[in-house]
Amino acid sequence: MKNFIYIAMAIAAPIALVNCTKEKTIVEVQKGNTILSGTETPTATLGSVGDYYLRLPVYDFYGPKTAEGWGTPVSLKGAPAGQSGSKIHSGSGAPDADKGNEGDWYIDTVNKRLYGPKTATSWPTTYIGLGADDEDDEEPDQPITAADYELSPDGKTLIKWKNNKTKNLNMQADPVLKNVTAIGNYAFEDKKKLITVVLPDNLLTIGDRAFANDFFTVESTMYEIRINIPNKVTHIGKEAFKYRGLSSIIIPNNVVSIGEGAFSFNNSNSVVISNSITVIPKNAFQANVFTTVTIPNSVVTIEDEAFFVGKLTSISIPNSVQVIGKNAFGNNQLATLTIPATVKEVKENAFQNNRLTTITFEGTTPPLKSNKDNNTIFAENRIQHIYVPASSVAAYKALLPTYQSYITAK
């Protein structure tokens, strides 16, 4: 939550400017719900039911519009522009306690909520819902209390989060939870309402199934689920985020190991993998929807089903990789593939059921085992060409008999 926006500017982050005229500015929030702005009081014919209106330069905020009209505005006016109390901040989840100054406002761009004005001591816990699906039918998150969690005796490990109603959690903003360095096994397992979590800056480890669900939840399909992984984390446990519904995955470079299935079944549309990881474990990123992935030069082994069932259209396998496991990239949408000379073994079904037309092997020694059915590696593809070193054409044909007619010297 780094950015802020002067109040006279359009609300940023995922809210995008779609039209601008002298009379009004339209800022898209979500389908069927826009924020309009202008210099005059909004007329009854302006906008639609569910819309909002920001009157400049007096900064009166109207809405949501109902069938009866715009209603009474909320004043967003603070101190003179550019000074304390004249800003709208934005970020993911509820505002941190140290964000902004007295009189400021804050927009949660993930959940479409407006907080403010900030008092001399804190941000209010109540908010104005800006989303069409936010009817305030649930209570806003309450301040964190000791009853919400269980810690280890030294206060360094979060053993269990007990509050099943928590949707947005900022551990770094809490004077006790900011000291946590480990999230224990199962600590947030099946806490289905979680939407955003800000973990402590000094966190080092995340345990097995720490944030896992047993299936996709209503929240994971309706909201953009965000859980930051702090830069000091070194280990992420088995199935730590399985079925959590993360919208994106960023694994910091201090992470040296992740467990099997750590980020499986998330439907994430982007991923950044730590350049300190040497093994991408079994099922690590199974069932996601990102179309590209950069495999770091540190990776030596890509284990079975690591990227199984996804939307990958392109990959670049670095020269560090030596082993590609069973079904590692099966059931994706790859069209071309280059296997570097460093790869010593490609296992069964590794690239089955893609859209491969062209494959290039760079190694003079085929990375294939004579006692395995290598034909399954590229089963259910659209092979037209397999290019191999000129000196190795015969060796590759012997190990890939089904594809002999496609194998030629590169």
C-alpha positions as CSV (number, residue, x, y, z in Angstrom):
1,M,0.0,0.0,0.0
2,K,2.5,2.5,-1.2
3,N,0.6,4.9,-3.4
4,F,-1.6,7.9,-2.6
5,I,-3.8,10.1,-4.8
6,Y,-4.5,13.8,-4.4
7,I,-8.2,14.2,-3.9
8,A,-8.6,16.2,-7.1
9,M,-7.4,13.3,-9.1
10,A,-9.3,10.2,-10.3
11,I,-9.1,7.2,-8.0
12,A,-6.3,5.0,-9.1
13,A,-5.1,1.3,-8.9
14,P,-7.6,-1.0,-10.7
15,I,-10.0,1.9,-11.2
16,A,-9.3,3.2,-14.7
17,L,-10.1,6.5,-16.4
18,V,-12.5,5.8,-19.3
19,N,-13.8,9.2,-20.3
20,C,-12.9,12.8,-19.6
21,T,-14.8,16.0,-20.7
22,K,-15.2,19.5,-19.3
23,E,-18.6,18.5,-17.8
24,K,-17.7,15.2,-16.2
25,T,-15.1,12.5,-15.6
26,I,-16.2,8.9,-15.5
27,V,-14.1,6.4,-13.6
28,E,-14.9,2.7,-13.9
29,V,-15.2,0.8,-10.6
30,Q,-16.9,-2.3,-11.8
31,K,-19.7,-3.3,-14.2
32,G,-22.8,-1.3,-13.4
33,N,-21.0,1.0,-10.9
34,T,-19.1,4.1,-11.8
35,I,-17.7,7.2,-10.1
36,L,-18.6,10.4,-11.9
37,S,-17.1,13.8,-11.2
38,G,-17.8,17.4,-12.1
39,T,-17.9,21.0,-10.8
40,E,-21.7,21.3,-10.2
41,T,-24.2,19.5,-8.0
42,P,-25.3,16.3,-9.8
43,T,-28.6,16.5,-11.7
44,A,-31.2,13.9,-11.3
45,T,-30.7,12.7,-14.9
46,L,-26.9,12.2,-14.4
47,G,-25.7,8.6,-13.9
48,S,-27.4,5.4,-13.0
49,V,-28.7,3.8,-9.9
50,G,-25.6,2.5,-8.0
51,D,-23.3,5.3,-9.3
52,Y,-21.2,7.7,-7.2
53,Y,-20.4,11.4,-7.9
54,L,-17.4,13.5,-6.7
55,R,-18.1,17.3,-6.9
56,L,-15.0,19.3,-7.6
57,P,-13.5,21.5,-6.2
58,V,-15.6,21.3,-3.0
59,Y,-15.0,17.5,-2.7
60,D,-18.6,16.5,-1.9
61,F,-19.0,12.7,-2.4
62,Y,-22.5,11.5,-3.4
63,G,-23.9,8.0,-3.7
64,P,-24.7,5.4,-4.3
65,K,-27.5,6.9,-6.4
66,T,-30.9,5.4,-5.7
67,A,-34.2,5.5,-7.6
68,E,-35.0,8.6,-5.5
69,G,-31.8,10.5,-6.5
70,W,-28.3,11.3,-5.3
71,G,-29.1,12.0,-1.7
72,T,-26.9,13.9,0.8
73,P,-23.2,14.0,0.0
74,V,-20.3,13.1,2.3
75,S,-17.7,15.9,2.5
76,L,-14.2,14.8,1.7
77,K,-12.8,18.3,2.2
78,G,-9.7,18.5,4.2
79,A,-6.9,21.0,4.6
80,P,-5.8,23.1,1.6
81,A,-4.7,21.0,-1.4
82,G,-1.4,19.4,-1.0
83,Q,-1.2,19.7,2.7
84,S,-2.1,17.2,5.4
85,G,-5.7,16.3,5.4
86,S,-6.3,16.8,1.7
87,K,-5.5,13.4,0.2
88,I,-7.2,10.2,-0.7
89,H,-4.9,7.2,-0.3
90,S,-5.4,3.8,-1.9
91,G,-4.2,0.3,-1.3
92,S,-5.2,-3.4,-0.8
93,G,-7.4,-4.0,2.2
94,A,-8.1,-1.8,5.2
95,P,-5.6,1.1,5.8
96,D,-2.6,0.8,8.0
97,A,-2.7,2.8,11.2
98,D,0.3,4.9,10.1
99,K,-1.1,5.7,6.6
100,G,-2.0,9.3,6.0
101,N,-2.9,12.2,8.3
102,E,-5.9,13.5,10.2
103,G,-8.7,14.4,7.7
104,D,-7.4,12.1,5.0
105,W,-9.6,9.4,3.2
106,Y,-8.6,6.0,2.0
107,I,-10.0,3.7,-0.8
108,D,-9.6,-0.1,-0.5
109,T,-9.2,-0.8,-4.2
110,V,-9.6,-4.5,-3.8
111,N,-12.9,-4.5,-1.9
112,K,-14.1,-1.1,-3.2
113,R,-14.5,0.6,0.2
114,L,-14.1,4.2,1.2
115,Y,-12.7,4.8,4.8
116,G,-12.5,8.2,6.5
117,P,-12.0,10.8,7.5
118,K,-9.0,9.7,9.6
119,T,-9.1,11.0,13.2
120,A,-6.2,12.2,15.3
121,T,-5.8,8.6,16.6
122,S,-6.9,6.1,13.9
123,W,-8.8,5.2,10.8
124,P,-12.5,4.3,11.4
125,T,-13.4,0.6,11.1
126,T,-16.6,1.5,9.2
127,Y,-16.6,2.3,5.5
128,I,-18.7,3.3,2.6
129,G,-19.2,0.5,0.1
130,L,-18.3,1.5,-3.5
131,G,-19.0,-1.9,-5.1
132,A,-22.4,-3.0,-6.5
133,D,-22.0,-6.3,-4.7
134,D,-21.1,-4.6,-1.3
135,E,-24.4,-4.2,0.4
136,D,-22.9,-4.0,3.9
137,D,-24.8,-7.2,4.7
138,E,-21.8,-8.3,6.8
139,E,-20.1,-6.5,9.7
140,P,-16.8,-4.8,8.8
141,D,-13.7,-6.3,10.3
142,Q,-13.4,-5.5,13.9
143,P,-10.1,-4.5,15.6
144,I,-7.8,-7.4,16.3
145,T,-7.9,-8.8,19.9
146,A,-6.0,-11.5,21.7
147,A,-9.0,-13.8,21.3
148,D,-8.6,-13.9,17.6
149,Y,-5.3,-15.8,17.6
150,E,-3.1,-18.3,19.4
151,L,0.7,-17.7,19.6
152,S,3.6,-19.7,20.7
153,P,4.9,-18.9,24.2
154,D,7.6,-16.7,22.8
155,G,5.2,-14.9,20.6
156,K,7.1,-15.7,17.4
157,T,4.8,-18.3,15.8
158,L,1.2,-17.8,14.9
159,I,-0.2,-21.2,15.8
160,K,-3.9,-20.6,14.9
161,W,-6.1,-17.8,13.7
162,K,-9.4,-18.3,15.5
163,N,-11.7,-15.7,14.0
164,N,-13.6,-17.3,11.1
165,K,-15.2,-14.0,10.2
166,T,-12.0,-12.1,9.4
167,K,-11.8,-10.9,5.8
168,N,-9.0,-8.4,5.8
169,L,-6.0,-8.8,8.2
170,N,-3.0,-6.6,8.6
171,M,-0.6,-8.3,10.9
172,Q,2.2,-5.8,10.4
173,A,-0.1,-3.0,11.7
174,D,-0.8,-4.9,15.0
175,P,1.8,-4.3,17.8
176,V,1.8,-8.0,18.8
177,L,1.4,-9.8,15.5
178,K,4.1,-7.7,13.8
179,N,6.6,-9.7,15.8
180,V,5.6,-13.0,14.4
181,T,8.4,-14.7,12.4
182,A,6.6,-18.0,11.5
183,I,3.1,-18.9,10.4
184,G,2.4,-22.4,11.7
185,N,1.1,-25.4,9.9
186,Y,-2.7,-25.0,9.3
187,A,-2.7,-21.6,11.0
188,F,-5.3,-20.1,8.5
189,E,-6.5,-23.3,7.0
190,D,-10.2,-23.1,5.8
191,K,-10.5,-19.5,6.9
192,K,-12.7,-19.1,3.8
193,K,-13.6,-15.4,4.2
194,L,-10.1,-14.1,4.0
195,I,-9.6,-11.7,1.2
196,T,-6.4,-9.8,2.0
197,V,-3.6,-10.5,4.4
198,V,-0.6,-8.3,5.1
199,L,2.0,-10.5,6.8
200,P,4.7,-9.2,9.1
201,D,7.8,-7.7,7.5
202,N,10.1,-10.0,9.6
203,L,8.3,-13.3,8.7
204,L,10.7,-16.1,7.8
205,T,8.6,-19.3,7.3
206,I,5.1,-20.2,6.2
207,G,4.0,-23.7,7.3
208,D,2.2,-26.6,5.6
209,R,-1.3,-25.8,4.5
210,A,-1.0,-22.5,6.4
211,F,-3.6,-20.8,4.2
212,A,-5.1,-23.8,2.4
213,N,-8.7,-24.4,1.6
214,D,-10.2,-27.8,0.6
215,F,-11.9,-26.3,-2.4
216,F,-12.6,-22.9,-4.2
217,T,-14.7,-20.7,-2.0
218,V,-17.3,-18.0,-2.8
219,E,-14.7,-15.4,-1.8
220,S,-12.0,-16.8,-4.1
221,T,-14.3,-16.5,-7.1
222,M,-15.8,-13.1,-6.2
223,Y,-12.8,-11.2,-4.9
224,E,-9.2,-10.5,-5.8
225,I,-7.4,-12.5,-3.1
226,R,-4.2,-11.0,-2.0
227,I,-1.7,-12.3,0.5
228,N,1.8,-10.7,0.4
229,I,4.8,-12.8,1.0
230,P,7.4,-10.6,2.8
231,N,10.9,-10.4,1.4
232,K,12.6,-12.2,4.4
233,V,10.6,-15.4,4.0
234,T,12.9,-18.4,3.2
235,H,10.5,-21.4,3.2
236,I,6.9,-22.0,2.1
237,G,5.4,-25.3,3.2
238,K,3.5,-28.1,1.5
239,E,0.1,-26.9,0.1
240,A,0.6,-23.6,1.9
241,F,-1.8,-21.7,-0.4
242,K,-3.7,-24.6,-2.1
243,Y,-7.2,-23.5,-3.2
244,R,-6.7,-20.1,-1.7
245,G,-7.6,-18.3,-5.0
246,L,-4.6,-16.0,-5.2
247,S,-5.0,-13.6,-8.1
248,S,-1.2,-13.5,-8.5
249,I,1.8,-15.2,-7.0
250,I,5.1,-13.4,-6.2
251,I,7.7,-15.6,-4.4
252,P,10.5,-13.3,-3.1
253,N,14.1,-14.1,-3.9
254,N,15.0,-15.1,-0.3
255,V,12.8,-18.1,-0.6
256,V,15.0,-21.2,-1.1
257,S,12.4,-23.9,-0.9
258,I,8.6,-24.5,-1.4
259,G,6.7,-27.6,-0.6
260,E,4.7,-29.8,-2.9
261,G,1.5,-28.3,-4.1
262,A,2.3,-25.0,-2.4
263,F,0.4,-22.8,-4.9
264,S,-1.8,-25.4,-6.6
265,F,-5.4,-24.7,-7.6
266,N,-5.3,-21.0,-7.3
267,N,-6.3,-19.8,-10.8
268,S,-3.5,-17.2,-10.6
269,N,-2.9,-15.3,-13.8
270,S,0.7,-14.3,-13.1
271,V,3.7,-15.8,-11.2
272,V,7.2,-14.7,-10.2
273,I,9.4,-17.4,-8.9
274,S,12.3,-16.9,-6.5
275,N,15.8,-17.0,-8.2
276,S,17.1,-19.0,-5.1
277,I,14.9,-22.0,-5.7
278,T,16.7,-25.1,-7.1
279,V,13.7,-27.5,-7.1
280,I,10.2,-26.7,-8.4
281,P,8.4,-29.5,-6.5
282,K,5.6,-31.8,-7.4
283,N,2.2,-30.0,-8.1
284,A,3.7,-26.7,-7.0
285,F,1.8,-24.6,-9.6
286,Q,-0.8,-27.1,-10.8
287,A,-4.1,-25.7,-12.0
288,N,-3.4,-22.0,-12.5
289,V,-4.1,-19.8,-15.5
290,F,-0.9,-17.8,-16.1
291,T,0.2,-18.0,-19.7
292,T,3.9,-17.5,-19.3
293,V,6.4,-18.3,-16.6
294,T,10.1,-17.4,-16.2
295,I,11.9,-20.4,-14.7
296,P,15.0,-19.0,-12.8
297,N,18.5,-20.0,-13.7
298,S,18.8,-21.5,-10.2
299,V,16.4,-24.4,-11.0
300,V,17.9,-27.8,-11.5
301,T,14.8,-30.1,-11.2
302,I,11.2,-29.6,-12.3
303,E,9.3,-32.3,-10.5
304,D,6.2,-34.3,-11.6
305,E,3.1,-32.2,-12.4
306,A,4.8,-29.0,-11.4
307,F,2.8,-27.0,-13.9
308,F,0.2,-29.6,-14.8
309,V,-3.2,-28.4,-16.1
310,G,-2.7,-24.7,-16.9
311,K,-2.8,-22.1,-19.7
312,L,0.9,-21.9,-20.5
313,T,1.5,-20.8,-24.1
314,S,5.3,-20.4,-23.8
315,I,8.1,-21.3,-21.5
316,S,11.9,-20.9,-21.5
317,I,13.8,-23.7,-19.8
318,P,17.1,-22.4,-18.5
319,N,20.4,-24.1,-19.0
320,S,20.5,-25.0,-15.3
321,V,17.7,-27.6,-15.6
322,Q,18.7,-31.2,-15.6
323,V,15.5,-33.2,-14.9
324,I,11.9,-32.6,-16.1
325,G,9.4,-34.8,-14.3
326,K,6.3,-36.7,-15.3
327,N,3.5,-34.5,-16.6
328,A,5.5,-31.5,-15.5
329,F,4.0,-29.3,-18.3
330,G,1.1,-31.6,-19.3
331,N,-2.3,-30.2,-20.3
332,N,-1.2,-26.7,-21.2
333,Q,-1.2,-24.8,-24.5
334,L,2.5,-24.8,-25.5
335,A,3.2,-24.5,-29.3
336,T,7.0,-24.6,-29.5
337,L,9.6,-26.0,-27.1
338,T,13.4,-25.9,-26.8
339,I,15.0,-28.5,-24.4
340,P,18.6,-27.3,-23.5
341,A,21.6,-29.6,-23.6
342,T,21.9,-29.5,-19.8
343,V,18.7,-31.6,-19.5
344,K,19.7,-35.2,-18.7
345,E,16.2,-36.7,-18.4
346,V,12.7,-35.9,-19.6
347,K,10.2,-38.2,-18.0
348,E,6.9,-39.8,-19.3
349,N,4.1,-37.5,-20.3
350,A,6.2,-34.4,-19.5
351,F,4.6,-32.4,-22.3
352,Q,1.5,-34.4,-23.2
353,N,-1.7,-32.7,-24.4
354,N,-0.3,-29.4,-25.5
355,R,-0.3,-27.8,-28.9
356,L,3.3,-28.5,-29.8
357,T,4.2,-28.3,-33.5
358,T,8.0,-27.7,-33.2
359,I,10.4,-29.2,-30.7
360,T,14.2,-28.5,-30.6
361,F,16.6,-30.7,-28.6
362,E,20.0,-29.0,-28.1
363,G,21.8,-31.9,-26.5
364,T,23.9,-34.4,-28.5
365,T,23.0,-37.0,-26.0
366,P,19.2,-37.6,-25.9
367,P,17.7,-36.9,-22.5
368,L,15.6,-40.0,-22.8
369,K,15.8,-43.5,-21.2
370,S,15.8,-46.6,-23.3
371,N,13.7,-48.5,-20.8
372,K,10.8,-46.0,-20.9
373,D,8.1,-45.3,-23.4
374,N,9.4,-41.9,-24.6
375,N,6.6,-41.6,-27.1
376,T,4.3,-40.5,-24.2
377,I,6.4,-37.4,-23.6
378,F,4.8,-35.6,-26.5
379,A,1.5,-37.5,-26.7
380,E,-1.6,-35.6,-27.9
381,N,0.2,-32.8,-29.6
382,R,0.5,-31.6,-33.2
383,I,4.1,-32.5,-33.9
384,Q,5.4,-31.3,-37.3
385,H,9.1,-30.9,-36.6
386,I,11.6,-32.3,-34.1
387,Y,15.0,-30.7,-34.6
388,V,18.1,-32.4,-33.1
389,P,21.9,-32.1,-33.5
390,A,23.1,-33.5,-36.8
391,S,25.3,-36.0,-35.2
392,S,22.4,-37.4,-33.1
393,V,19.6,-37.9,-35.5
394,A,19.8,-41.7,-35.4
395,A,20.0,-41.8,-31.6
396,Y,16.9,-39.6,-31.2
397,K,15.0,-41.7,-33.8
398,A,15.8,-44.9,-31.9
399,L,14.4,-43.4,-28.7
400,L,11.4,-41.7,-30.3
401,P,10.1,-44.3,-32.8
402,T,6.7,-42.8,-33.2
403,Y,8.2,-39.5,-34.3
404,Q,11.0,-40.8,-36.6
405,S,9.5,-39.1,-39.6
406,Y,9.5,-35.7,-37.9
407,I,13.1,-35.8,-36.6
408,T,15.7,-33.9,-38.7
409,A,19.0,-32.2,-38.1
410,K,18.8,-28.6,-37.0
